[in-house]
Amino acid sequence: MKASNNTIFITGGTSGIGLAFAEAFLAKGNKVIICGRREDRLKEIKVKHPGIIIKQCDIADEKQRIALAEWVIVNHYEVNIVINNAGIQLTANLTQPVNITRIRQELEINFIAPLHLASLFTPHLSGRNDAAIINITSGLAFVPLAFMPVYCATKAAMHSLTLSLRHQLKGTSIKVFEIAPPSMDTELGHDRREDKTQTHGGIHVDEFMAEAMQALEDDLLEAPIGQAKGLRAKREEAFERMNAH
């Protein structure tokens, strides 16, 4: 994938991996569009990076997703790369009745939204040169942590979906990438932490980005990063070790 002179749309671009991709691609001479739920965060990013185009949207809402895709295509017709990054990470105790509203929210944001957005953008991207859809999954797509089963299941589903999407689009100009991060030092999963300012732990975003950007430039269509490589290679062994306690 070429690293510059693209127009790139990123969901969940206000923090963590999404913001890191936005900053990295902006620095390489790309036009970058991000969306997010938090208008205040979007405005802060616009002040820091005037070159980034911002759009407020809750991708958990079907009608907003449709309007978002239409807005991007109409106002930035040259868009040729979509990064499905937005996600939430919640816990769920399946030994008790679950909060089905939270389950549906996690499914909607982590799986249905990127599936829907890919379908909305594909007809447009198929007519663009150097087109790509980049799905951000997780090392937990390969080996789940049992205390957050829905999150892990959505990422496993995204891994499977990416394989199918790549197959369906093999006759087009669209490349379909999967980037699978390891545990990273971002705010993902803050829902389960008492201190909402505390980060997730794991590798620094800069370390992740160096490897992820190189994978994209090398056209590595499936790229587990850092410790996610081991989870991909030795799933059963890693599951027993990770869930021993």
DRENBAFI-147338 format. One line per field, with one value per atom (N, C-alpha, C, O): residue in one letter; x, y, z; atom name. Coordinates in pm, whole numbers, plus 50000, padded with zeros to 5 digits. Layout:
N
code = A,... $
xx = X,... $
yy = Y,... $
zz = Z,... $
site = CA,... $
//
This chain:
245
code = M,M,M,M,K,K,K,K,A,A,A,A,S,S,S,S,N,N,N,N,N,N,N,N,T,T,T,T,I,I,I,I,F,F,F,F,I,I,I,I,T,T,T,T,G,G,G,G,G,G,G,G,T,T,T,T,S,S,S,S,G,G,G,G,I,I,I,I,G,G,G,G,L,L,L,L,A,A,A,A,F,F,F,F,A,A,A,A,E,E,E,E,A,A,A,A,F,F,F,F,L,L,L,L,A,A,A,A,K,K,K,K,G,G,G,G,N,N,N,N,K,K,K,K,V,V,V,V,I,I,I,I,I,I,I,I,C,C,C,C,G,G,G,G,R,R,R,R,R,R,R,R,E,E,E,E,D,D,D,D,R,R,R,R,L,L,L,L,K,K,K,K,E,E,E,E,I,I,I,I,K,K,K,K,V,V,V,V,K,K,K,K,H,H,H,H,P,P,P,P,G,G,G,G,I,I,I,I,I,I,I,I,I,I,I,I,K,K,K,K,Q,Q,Q,Q,C,C,C,C,D,D,D,D,I,I,I,I,A,A,A,A,D,D,D,D,E,E,E,E,K,K,K,K,Q,Q,Q,Q,R,R,R,R,I,I,I,I,A,A,A,A,L,L,L,L,A,A,A,A,E,E,E,E,W,W,W,W,V,V,V,V,I,I,I,I,V,V,V,V,N,N,N,N,H,H,H,H,Y,Y,Y,Y,E,E,E,E,V,V,V,V,N,N,N,N,I,I,I,I,V,V,V,V,I,I,I,I,N,N,N,N,N,N,N,N,A,A,A,A,G,G,G,G,I,I,I,I,Q,Q,Q,Q,L,L,L,L,T,T,T,T,A,A,A,A,N,N,N,N,L,L,L,L,T,T,T,T,Q,Q,Q,Q,P,P,P,P,V,V,V,V,N,N,N,N,I,I,I,I,T,T,T,T,R,R,R,R,I,I,I,I,R,R,R,R,Q,Q,Q,Q,E,E,E,E,L,L,L,L,E,E,E,E,I,I,I,I,N,N,N,N,F,F,F,F,I,I,I,I,A,A,A,A,P,P,P,P,L,L,L,L,H,H,H,H,L,L,L,L,A,A,A,A,S,S,S,S,L,L,L,L,F,F,F,F,T,T,T,T,P,P,P,P,H,H,H,H,L,L,L,L,S,S,S,S,G,G,G,G,R,R,R,R,N,N,N,N,D,D,D,D,A,A,A,A,A,A,A,A,I,I,I,I,I,I,I,I,N,N,N,N,I,I,I,I,T,T,T,T,S,S,S,S,G,G,G,G,L,L,L,L,A,A,A,A,F,F,F,F,V,V,V,V,P,P,P,P,L,L,L,L,A,A,A,A,F,F,F,F,M,M,M,M,P,P,P,P,V,V,V,V,Y,Y,Y,Y,C,C,C,C,A,A,A,A,T,T,T,T,K,K,K,K,A,A,A,A,A,A,A,A,M,M,M,M,H,H,H,H,S,S,S,S,L,L,L,L,T,T,T,T,L,L,L,L,S,S,S,S,L,L,L,L,R,R,R,R,H,H,H,H,Q,Q,Q,Q,L,L,L,L,K,K,K,K,G,G,G,G,T,T,T,T,S,S,S,S,I,I,I,I,K,K,K,K,V,V,V,V,F,F,F,F,E,E,E,E,I,I,I,I,A,A,A,A,P,P,P,P,P,P,P,P,S,S,S,S,M,M,M,M,D,D,D,D,T,T,T,T,E,E,E,E,L,L,L,L,G,G,G,G,H,H,H,H,D,D,D,D,R,R,R,R,R,R,R,R,E,E,E,E,D,D,D,D,K,K,K,K,T,T,T,T,Q,Q,Q,Q,T,T,T,T,H,H,H,H,G,G,G,G,G,G,G,G,I,I,I,I,H,H,H,H,V,V,V,V,D,D,D,D,E,E,E,E,F,F,F,F,M,M,M,M,A,A,A,A,E,E,E,E,A,A,A,A,M,M,M,M,Q,Q,Q,Q,A,A,A,A,L,L,L,L,E,E,E,E,D,D,D,D,D,D,D,D,L,L,L,L,L,L,L,L,E,E,E,E,A,A,A,A,P,P,P,P,I,I,I,I,G,G,G,G,Q,Q,Q,Q,A,A,A,A,K,K,K,K,G,G,G,G,L,L,L,L,R,R,R,R,A,A,A,A,K,K,K,K,R,R,R,R,E,E,E,E,E,E,E,E,A,A,A,A,F,F,F,F,E,E,E,E,R,R,R,R,M,M,M,M,N,N,N,N,A,A,A,A,H,H,H,H $
xx = 50084,50000,50087,50183,50056,50135,50106,49993,50209,50198,50159,50128,50160,50132,50035,50007,49984,49891,49762,49706,49716,49586,49489,49528,49361,49259,49202,49143,49221,49198,49090,49097,48991,48884,48903,48917,48902,48929,48816,48781,48759,48659,48732,48841,48669,48731,48865,48963,48869,48996,49034,49129,48963,48989,49088,49127,49130,49224,49292,49255,49391,49453,49503,49567,49474,49523,49468,49542,49341,49282,49352,49384,49376,49445,49589,49641,49653,49791,49801,49893,49707,49705,49681,49746,49590,49562,49687,49718,49758,49879,49989,50061,50003,50108,50082,50173,49959,49927,49931,49969,49891,49899,50045,50075,50134,50276,50337,50439,50276,50328,50264,50283,50188,50133,50001,49974,49919,49786,49680,49701,49565,49447,49377,49348,49350,49298,49165,49153,49067,48935,48911,48929,48870,48840,48698,48644,48638,48510,48519,48604,48430,48423,48296,48231,48262,48140,48160,48066,48282,48306,48347,48460,48252,48277,48389,48467,48397,48502,48640,48733,48654,48782,48815,48930,48716,48738,48789,48880,48730,48772,48915,48991,48951,49088,49188,49294,49153,49242,49254,49362,49145,49147,49238,49306,49239,49329,49474,49559,49502,49639,49684,49800,49592,49624,49521,49424,49540,49441,49418,49313,49514,49500,49406,49363,49373,49283,49138,49098,49061,48919,48839,48859,48749,48676,48527,48471,48464,48320,48266,48311,48168,48108,48007,47924,48015,47923,47928,48035,47814,47806,47785,47674,47891,47878,47794,47767,47752,47660,47520,47436,47494,47362,47362,47440,47274,47270,47249,47318,47153,47124,47242,47270,47312,47429,47541,47614,47555,47658,47629,47720,47504,47468,47495,47552,47453,47476,47625,47669,47702,47846,47913,47992,47883,47943,47907,47992,47782,47739,47815,47858,47831,47901,48046,48097,48113,48254,48266,48351,48183,48195,48159,48224,48057,48016,48119,48155,48167,48257,48404,48485,48439,48579,48581,48618,48539,48516,48641,48632,48756,48881,48918,49020,48837,48868,48896,48817,49010,49047,49085,49110,49088,49122,49026,49002,48971,48884,48949,48984,48964,49019,48908,48865,48864,48763,48836,48887,48838,48916,48831,48868,48719,48641,48603,48566,48612,48575,48562,48618,48489,48478,48508,48489,48553,48592,48525,48561,48428,48352,48370,48408,48342,48345,48203,48105,48194,48063,48079,48162,47999,47998,47884,47767,47918,47816,47754,47665,47801,47742,47618,47550,47591,47474,47401,47458,47274,47203,47280,47318,47302,47384,47297,47176,47364,47300,47297,47397,47184,47178,47200,47243,47171,47195,47344,47384,47427,47572,47624,47715,47567,47609,47581,47666,47461,47425,47513,47550,47547,47633,47770,47824,47825,47957,47951,48041,47849,47833,47816,47873,47737,47707,47832,47859,47909,48027,48142,48209,48165,48284,48268,48366,48145,48127,48030,48065,47909,47809,47850,47835,47901,47939,48049,48032,48162,48263,48215,48252,48133,48074,47989,48001,47903,47812,47891,47862,47988,48066,48145,48155,48200,48272,48178,48217,48056,47961,47918,47893,47911,47871,47981,47952,48107,48217,48266,48326,48242,48298,48260,48347,48133,48102,48183,48222,48209,48290,48437,48502,48489,48631,48669,48783,48577,48608,48643,48700,48608,48642,48764,48798,48831,48947,49076,49079,49181,49313,49369,49337,49453,49520,49420,49443,49309,49204,49234,49296,49189,49210,49106,49059,49071,48995,49087,49140,49105,49194,49111,49057,49099,49024,49121,49216,49095,49175,49107,48996,49172,49114,49189,49192,49248,49318,49386,49343,49494,49549,49446,49455,49348,49242,49141,49051,49155,49076,49116,49037,49242,49296,49292,49273,49310,49306,49226,49273,49107,49024,49066,49119,49041,49044,48900,48810,48880,48745,48660,48537,48722,48641,48583,48498,48626,48562,48529,48585,48437,48411,48349,48377,48267,48200,48299,48299,48384,48486,48571,48591,48619,48705,48630,48686,48504,48423,48402,48404,48383,48366,48493,48488,48608,48735,48762,48817,48724,48735,48643,48679,48524,48431,48487,48469,48554,48615,48729,48749,48804,48909,48846,48893,48741,48671,48611,48623,48547,48485,48588,48563,48705,48811,48855,48878,48866,48902,48796,48831,48670,48562,48557,48539,48573,48571,48686,48668,48803,48919,48892,48927,48827,48794,48692,48708,48588,48485,48536,48483,48639,48691,48816,48882,48850,48976,48977,49085,48861,48857,48852,48833,48869,48864,49001,49099,49006,49131,49150,49251,49055,49057,49139,49110,49241,49315,49248,49204,49241,49178,49283,49335,49314,49416,49351,49242,49421,49386,49510,49615,49498,49603,49553,49449,49627,49587,49681,49790,49643,49730,49740,49651,49849,49859,49797,49734,49815,49777,49857,49979,49786,49851,49818,49716,49904,49890,49794,49836,49664,49560,49447,49454,49343,49231,49127,49025,49151,49058,49032,49125,48906,48869,48854,48848,48848,48837,48709,48697,48611,48482,48499,48424,48595,48611,48709,48735,48765,48864,48801,48728,48831,48778,48835,48762,48966,49030,49018,49091,48926,48900,49015,49017,49110,49226,49339,49437,49325,49428,49425,49317,49543,49549,49545,49545,49542,49521,49643,49631,49761,49885,49927,49853,50044,50091,50190,50243,50216,50321,50277,50158,50374,50347,50293,50330,50206,50145,50251,50236,50358,50462,50526,50555,50548,50607,50512,50555,50385,50286,50281,50280,50280,50264,50380,50359,50501,50617,50599,50624,50555,50539,50415,50417,50307,50182,50198,50154,50261,50280,50371,50347,50472,50562,50486,50507,50398,50319,50231,50219,50171,50086,50169,50128,50283,50368,50422,50448,50440,50489,50377,50402,50253,50137,50120,50083,50147,50123,49976,49938,49895,49751,49701,49601,49767,49732,49853,49954,49843,49960,49931,49889,49954,49954,50080,50189,50065,50175,50222,50141,50353,50409,50364,50374,50315,50276,50160,50138,50087,49976,50027,49952,50154,50210,50207,50171,50246,50247,50107,50087,50011,49873,49820,49744,49859,49816,49877,49812,50002,50074,50041,50037,50017,49997,49871,49879,49759,49633,49597,49571,49594,49546,49638,49592,49767,49864,49851,49856,49835,49823,49693,49691,49585,49457,49469,49425,49527,49540,49626,49595,49733,49823,49754,49764,49685,49626,49508,49480,49440,49318,49338,49240,49462,49493,49442,49413,49432,49392,49258,49209 $
yy = 49881,50000,50124,50132,50218,50340,50421,50423,50487,50552,50699,50759,50757,50900,50926,50838,51050,51096,51014,50990,50971,50907,51001,51102,50968,51030,50918,50822,50932,50823,50861,50966,50774,50793,50693,50574,50743,50660,50674,50785,50561,50566,50558,50502,50614,50612,50683,50634,50799,50868,50967,51044,50968,51071,51030,51112,50903,50859,50730,50672,50687,50557,50530,50615,50411,50367,50454,50488,50491,50572,50705,50746,50774,50902,50884,50966,50776,50749,50729,50780,50654,50637,50772,50802,50851,50982,51069,51130,51074,51156,51102,51178,50969,50908,50932,50966,50914,50934,51082,51116,51168,51312,51352,51430,51300,51333,51284,51337,51182,51127,51191,51144,51298,51372,51320,51329,51266,51221,51318,51394,51315,51385,51288,51175,51334,51246,51299,51417,51211,51243,51148,51027,51201,51116,51142,51251,51041,51061,51008,50925,51056,51012,51065,51154,51010,51053,51185,51265,51208,51319,51446,51459,51539,51660,51744,51806,51745,51823,51768,51845,51636,51575,51604,51632,51599,51630,51773,51798,51866,52006,52025,52103,51954,51960,51912,51972,51803,51748,51846,51862,51910,52007,52125,52177,52167,52276,52231,52306,52110,52058,52024,52047,51970,51928,51990,51923,52115,52180,52106,52122,52025,51954,51835,51786,51788,51675,51722,51818,51655,51687,51606,51485,51671,51604,51593,51678,51488,51468,51397,51288,51458,51394,51290,51318,51170,51063,50953,50922,50895,50776,50658,50637,50579,50472,50355,50261,50361,50260,50277,50187,50391,50422,50398,50458,50311,50273,50394,50410,50479,50594,50690,50748,50707,50794,50735,50810,50602,50540,50567,50601,50552,50576,50721,50749,50813,50955,50988,51071,50923,50945,50903,50979,50784,50736,50828,50860,50870,50962,51094,51148,51146,51273,51263,51350,51155,51138,51130,51198,51050,51030,51156,51188,51228,51350,51461,51530,51478,51590,51559,51651,51433,51392,51273,51162,51301,51195,51112,50995,51172,51101,50999,50933,50985,50889,50751,50699,50694,50562,50460,50344,50503,50410,50432,50546,50324,50327,50241,50125,50299,50225,50207,50302,50082,50048,50023,49915,50126,50120,50127,50069,50198,50223,50093,49995,50093,49975,50005,50103,49921,49929,49792,49689,49791,49667,49661,49735,49571,49556,49416,49323,49401,49269,49211,49285,49080,49016,48884,48800,48866,48742,48656,48680,48555,48473,48370,48295,48364,48272,48333,48268,48460,48531,48597,48613,48636,48708,48835,48914,48853,48966,49089,49080,49204,49329,49330,49362,49296,49276,49407,49405,49520,49649,49669,49713,49635,49647,49547,49578,49427,49327,49377,49368,49429,49480,49598,49611,49684,49798,49752,49804,49652,49602,49535,49554,49457,49393,49496,49483,49598,49701,49777,49796,49821,49904,49821,49864,49705,49627,49542,49513,49502,49410,49463,49471,49499,49540,49669,49681,49766,49894,49878,49928,49811,49797,49715,49744,49612,49536,49627,49627,49705,49795,49901,49926,49964,50068,50013,50079,49893,49833,49817,49844,49772,49754,49887,49894,49992,50123,50187,50256,50162,50224,50141,50196,50011,49924,49965,49966,49999,50039,50160,50169,50252,50369,50332,50371,50256,50222,50137,50144,50057,49969,50047,49992,50175,50259,50346,50429,50326,50409,50329,50208,50397,50334,50330,50416,50232,50221,50220,50282,50151,50147,50039,49937,50065,49967,49983,50094,49871,49868,49804,49696,49873,49825,49800,49894,49675,49641,49622,49544,49692,49677,49574,49597,49460,49356,49352,49453,49240,49227,49092,48997,49083,48951,48863,48741,48926,48850,48791,48718,48822,48754,48608,48522,48579,48444,48367,48246,48441,48380,48472,48581,48431,48520,48524,48427,48638,48649,48627,48701,48527,48480,48582,48574,48679,48773,48884,48961,48894,48987,48911,48938,48817,48722,48785,48740,48887,48946,49025,49015,49103,49178,49082,49105,48976,48881,48814,48792,48782,48719,48813,48770,48942,49037,49049,49064,49043,49053,48926,48933,48810,48686,48692,48647,48747,48763,48858,48834,48965,49058,48993,49022,48905,48831,48746,48747,48673,48590,48674,48640,48784,48872,48928,48938,48963,49018,48917,48953,48790,48686,48676,48666,48680,48670,48793,48782,48910,49034,49037,49076,48994,48989,48896,48926,48783,48688,48749,48738,48812,48869,48984,49009,49053,49169,49137,49228,49009,48975,49015,49029,49034,49078,49228,49277,49303,49449,49507,49435,49640,49710,49725,49780,49677,49702,49596,49477,49640,49550,49552,49657,49437,49427,49382,49270,49470,49444,49413,49461,49334,49316,49347,49284,49443,49474,49428,49474,49338,49282,49331,49275,49433,49486,49390,49308,49402,49334,49424,49524,49389,49480,49608,49605,49723,49851,49954,49945,50052,50157,50265,50376,50231,50325,50322,50251,50401,50407,50298,50293,50210,50101,50022,49990,49991,49914,49996,49939,50130,50214,50190,50227,50129,50101,50018,50036,49928,49839,49892,49824,50010,50064,50175,50259,50175,50278,50414,50514,50419,50543,50550,50481,50634,50640,50703,50695,50765,50822,50721,50745,50608,50504,50438,50416,50407,50347,50195,50136,50134,49989,49909,49795,49968,49893,49831,49840,49768,49709,49798,49892,49769,49841,49984,50014,50071,50210,50219,50140,50315,50332,50352,50301,50425,50449,50319,50303,50227,50098,50021,49961,50022,49957,50019,49948,50152,50221,50194,50180,50188,50162,50030,50022,49926,49794,49790,49729,49854,49852,49926,49877,50042,50119,50043,50045,49978,49900,49784,49752,49720,49610,49656,49587,49774,49827,49860,49828,49923,49958,49834,49837,49725,49599,49512,49400,49564,49488,49355,49254,49357,49239,49242,49315,49162,49174,49133,49188,49039,49001,49024,48956,49119,49160,49163,49266,49051,49058,49130,49105,49220,49306,49263,49230,49264,49236,49100,48999,49097,48971,48903,48784,48977,48915,48808,48718,48817,48713,48577,48476,48576,48452,48397,48276,48486,48442,48380,48283,48436,48383,48245,48157,48227,48104,47989,47873,48020,47913,47942,47978,47924,47967,47890,47951,47758,47678,47693,47708,47687,47701,47838,47848,47943,48078,48093,48161,48032,48042,47988,48053,47871,47812,47899,47915,47955,48039,48169,48211,48234,48364,48357,48453,48244,48232,48143,48099,48117,48029,48086,48010,48218,48280,48350,48408 $
zz = 50000,50000,50000,50077,49916,49916,50042,50091,50093,50224,50216,50318,50097,50084,49969,49887,49967,49861,49856,49749,49973,49986,50054,50113,50045,50129,50217,50167,50348,50441,50541,50605,50554,50653,50767,50742,50892,51009,51110,51150,51151,51258,51393,51403,51496,51628,51628,51683,51564,51544,51651,51632,51763,51864,51972,52055,51972,52076,52031,51929,52108,52089,51949,51887,51900,51770,51657,51564,51665,51559,51543,51431,51654,51649,51603,51529,51647,51606,51455,51391,51398,51253,51183,51083,51237,51177,51173,51071,51284,51291,51201,51136,51197,51114,50966,50891,50924,50782,50744,50632,50835,50807,50785,50695,50867,50856,50725,50680,50664,50538,50415,50304,50436,50323,50271,50151,50359,50322,50371,50466,50305,50355,50450,50413,50572,50676,50729,50764,50733,50788,50905,50891,51019,51133,51181,51163,51242,51308,51450,51481,51535,51673,51737,51683,51852,51922,51996,52008,52046,52138,52063,52015,52054,51978,52040,51968,52174,52239,52203,52181,52198,52162,52014,51981,51929,51788,51771,51691,51845,51835,51886,51830,51992,52044,51940,51921,51873,51770,51653,51596,51618,51508,51540,51452,51664,51705,51695,51646,51740,51738,51597,51560,51517,51380,51284,51247,51244,51157,51026,50963,50985,50859,50865,50760,50984,50997,50986,51052,50904,50886,50987,50999,51059,51167,51133,51063,51185,51169,51291,51325,51357,51474,51427,51341,51483,51447,51551,51604,51582,51666,51573,51523,51549,51451,51503,51429,51630,51680,51622,51635,51560,51505,51354,51281,51308,51166,51075,50974,51109,51024,51018,50914,51131,51131,51045,50981,51044,50959,50812,50735,50773,50633,50595,50490,50683,50656,50654,50574,50741,50746,50617,50560,50569,50444,50328,50245,50322,50216,50224,50123,50346,50365,50319,50249,50359,50321,50169,50111,50104,49960,49882,49783,49926,49857,49875,49779,49998,50027,50004,49989,50002,49982,49887,49924,49765,49667,49640,49601,49661,49632,49739,49727,49843,49950,49891,49812,49931,49876,49983,49951,50110,50218,50334,50376,50386,50504,50612,50589,50732,50845,50948,51012,50964,51065,51197,51222,51280,51404,51530,51632,51525,51647,51717,51652,51849,51925,52073,52122,52143,52289,52347,52281,52471,52537,52674,52765,52686,52809,52865,52794,52994,53056,53058,53048,53071,53081,53156,53119,53259,53336,53285,53316,53206,53142,53235,53194,53361,53458,53524,53602,53491,53543,53428,53320,53447,53341,53301,53388,53173,53127,53102,53086,53100,53059,52907,52843,52850,52705,52629,52514,52692,52626,52602,52494,52701,52686,52582,52506,52581,52483,52342,52253,52322,52188,52148,52032,52244,52214,52165,52067,52235,52196,52059,51977,52033,51903,51792,51684,51820,51719,51679,51560,51779,51751,51694,51600,51752,51717,51592,51524,51561,51448,51342,51225,51383,51283,51214,51092,51289,51228,51123,51012,51153,51048,50928,50815,50954,50843,50756,50633,50819,50747,50670,50553,50736,50669,50550,50447,50565,50453,50333,50220,50359,50250,50188,50067,50270,50220,50134,50037,50170,50097,49979,49887,49979,49876,49733,49647,49704,49566,49520,49403,49611,49577,49562,49466,49658,49657,49537,49489,49488,49375,49249,49155,49247,49132,49154,49070,49269,49302,49286,49309,49246,49244,49386,49468,49415,49545,49660,49764,49641,49744,49847,49817,49970,50077,50185,50213,50246,50371,50474,50453,50586,50692,50817,50876,50857,50978,51095,51086,51204,51325,51413,51463,51432,51516,51649,51720,51684,51812,51818,51753,51896,51926,51994,51987,52061,52128,52030,52071,51901,51800,51791,51751,51827,51815,51947,51949,52057,52191,52283,52316,52325,52406,52552,52606,52614,52760,52807,52769,52889,52918,52994,52990,53063,53139,53052,53098,52926,52833,52703,52597,52716,52607,52483,52371,52501,52385,52301,52178,52367,52294,52210,52091,52274,52203,52088,51980,52111,52006,51888,51773,51916,51805,51724,51602,51790,51717,51637,51526,51692,51615,51494,51385,51513,51402,51296,51177,51339,51244,51167,51049,51233,51162,51052,50939,51086,50988,50877,50759,50914,50816,50720,50600,50772,50687,50582,50467,50621,50525,50415,50297,50452,50354,50264,50143,50324,50247,50146,50031,50191,50100,49982,49868,50011,49904,49808,49686,49861,49776,49690,49581,49737,49665,49584,49533,49571,49504,49357,49299,49296,49157,49139,49028,49249,49245,49276,49297,49279,49312,49463,49507,49543,49687,49761,49751,49833,49921,50058,50105,50122,50254,50354,50346,50449,50550,50684,50715,50763,50903,50988,50972,51076,51173,51310,51357,51373,51503,51612,51627,51688,51794,51912,51934,51987,52117,52223,52190,52350,52458,52442,52426,52448,52422,52528,52596,52539,52640,52589,52555,52585,52543,52646,52745,52620,52714,52689,52758,52593,52567,52695,52769,52718,52837,52963,53072,52950,53071,53147,53264,53080,53145,53272,53368,53272,53388,53491,53591,53471,53564,53648,53596,53777,53865,53826,53824,53796,53752,53600,53529,53550,53406,53329,53206,53396,53328,53314,53244,53382,53375,53238,53182,53183,53051,53060,53169,52945,52933,52974,53017,52962,52980,52848,52749,52845,52720,52650,52710,52523,52451,52420,52414,52400,52366,52224,52137,52201,52069,51961,51850,51992,51891,51844,51726,51937,51902,51810,51711,51843,51758,51619,51519,51614,51486,51392,51272,51444,51358,51284,51164,51356,51294,51205,51099,51248,51171,51039,50935,51041,50918,50821,50700,50874,50788,50724,50607,50801,50747,50631,50531,50645,50539,50415,50303,50434,50321,50251,50131,50326,50269,50213,50169,50215,50168,50241,50181,50371,50454,50495,50586,50429,50444,50581,50628,50647,50784,50872,50856,50963,51040,51189,51241,51260,51406,51451,51400,51548,51590,51730,51816,51751,51883,51935,51865,52059,52122,52052,52071,51970,51895,51799,51763,51757,51669,51740,51680,51868,51943,51964,51962,51986,52003,51875,51878,51764,51633,51609,51552,51651,51619,51713,51671,51842,51942,52025,52142,51961,52021,52147,52252,52139,52252,52373,52486,52348,52457,52524,52646,52445,52499,52578,52681,52533,52603,52745,52839,52761,52893,52984,53102,52930,53010,53050,53165,52957,52983,53078,53150,53080,53161,53283,53344,53319,53433,53565,53657,53576,53702,53690,53787 $
site = N,CA,C,O,N,CA,C,O,N,CA,C,O,N,CA,C,O,N,CA,C,O,N,CA,C,O,N,CA,C,O,N,CA,C,O,N,CA,C,O,N,CA,C,O,N,CA,C,O,N,CA,C,O,N,CA,C,O,N,CA,C,O,N,CA,C,O,N,CA,C,O,N,CA,C,O,N,CA,C,O,N,CA,C,O,N,CA,C,O,N,CA,C,O,N,CA,C,O,N,CA,C,O,N,CA,C,O,N,CA,C,O,N,CA,C,O,N,CA,C,O,N,CA,C,O,N,CA,C,O,N,CA,C,O,N,CA,C,O,N,CA,C,O,N,CA,C,O,N,CA,C,O,N,CA,C,O,N,CA,C,O,N,CA,C,O,N,CA,C,O,N,CA,C,O,N,CA,C,O,N,CA,C,O,N,CA,C,O,N,CA,C,O,N,CA,C,O,N,CA,C,O,N,CA,C,O,N,CA,C,O,N,CA,C,O,N,CA,C,O,N,CA,C,O,N,CA,C,O,N,CA,C,O,N,CA,C,O,N,CA,C,O,N,CA,C,O,N,CA,C,O,N,CA,C,O,N,CA,C,O,N,CA,C,O,N,CA,C,O,N,CA,C,O,N,CA,C,O,N,CA,C,O,N,CA,C,O,N,CA,C,O,N,CA,C,O,N,CA,C,O,N,CA,C,O,N,CA,C,O,N,CA,C,O,N,CA,C,O,N,CA,C,O,N,CA,C,O,N,CA,C,O,N,CA,C,O,N,CA,C,O,N,CA,C,O,N,CA,C,O,N,CA,C,O,N,CA,C,O,N,CA,C,O,N,CA,C,O,N,CA,C,O,N,CA,C,O,N,CA,C,O,N,CA,C,O,N,CA,C,O,N,CA,C,O,N,CA,C,O,N,CA,C,O,N,CA,C,O,N,CA,C,O,N,CA,C,O,N,CA,C,O,N,CA,C,O,N,CA,C,O,N,CA,C,O,N,CA,C,O,N,CA,C,O,N,CA,C,O,N,CA,C,O,N,CA,C,O,N,CA,C,O,N,CA,C,O,N,CA,C,O,N,CA,C,O,N,CA,C,O,N,CA,C,O,N,CA,C,O,N,CA,C,O,N,CA,C,O,N,CA,C,O,N,CA,C,O,N,CA,C,O,N,CA,C,O,N,CA,C,O,N,CA,C,O,N,CA,C,O,N,CA,C,O,N,CA,C,O,N,CA,C,O,N,CA,C,O,N,CA,C,O,N,CA,C,O,N,CA,C,O,N,CA,C,O,N,CA,C,O,N,CA,C,O,N,CA,C,O,N,CA,C,O,N,CA,C,O,N,CA,C,O,N,CA,C,O,N,CA,C,O,N,CA,C,O,N,CA,C,O,N,CA,C,O,N,CA,C,O,N,CA,C,O,N,CA,C,O,N,CA,C,O,N,CA,C,O,N,CA,C,O,N,CA,C,O,N,CA,C,O,N,CA,C,O,N,CA,C,O,N,CA,C,O,N,CA,C,O,N,CA,C,O,N,CA,C,O,N,CA,C,O,N,CA,C,O,N,CA,C,O,N,CA,C,O,N,CA,C,O,N,CA,C,O,N,CA,C,O,N,CA,C,O,N,CA,C,O,N,CA,C,O,N,CA,C,O,N,CA,C,O,N,CA,C,O,N,CA,C,O,N,CA,C,O,N,CA,C,O,N,CA,C,O,N,CA,C,O,N,CA,C,O,N,CA,C,O,N,CA,C,O,N,CA,C,O,N,CA,C,O,N,CA,C,O,N,CA,C,O,N,CA,C,O,N,CA,C,O,N,CA,C,O,N,CA,C,O,N,CA,C,O,N,CA,C,O,N,CA,C,O,N,CA,C,O,N,CA,C,O,N,CA,C,O,N,CA,C,O,N,CA,C,O,N,CA,C,O,N,CA,C,O,N,CA,C,O,N,CA,C,O,N,CA,C,O,N,CA,C,O,N,CA,C,O,N,CA,C,O,N,CA,C,O,N,CA,C,O,N,CA,C,O,N,CA,C,O,N,CA,C,O,N,CA,C,O,N,CA,C,O,N,CA,C,O,N,CA,C,O,N,CA,C,O,N,CA,C,O,N,CA,C,O,N,CA,C,O,N,CA,C,O,N,CA,C,O,N,CA,C,O,N,CA,C,O,N,CA,C,O,N,CA,C,O,N,CA,C,O,N,CA,C,O,N,CA,C,O,N,CA,C,O,N,CA,C,O,N,CA,C,O,N,CA,C,O,N,CA,C,O,N,CA,C,O,N,CA,C,O,N,CA,C,O,N,CA,C,O,N,CA,C,O,N,CA,C,O,N,CA,C,O,N,CA,C,O,N,CA,C,O,N,CA,C,O,N,CA,C,O,N,CA,C,O,N,CA,C,O,N,CA,C,O,N,CA,C,O,N,CA,C,O,N,CA,C,O,N,CA,C,O,N,CA,C,O,N,CA,C,O,N,CA,C,O,N,CA,C,O $
//
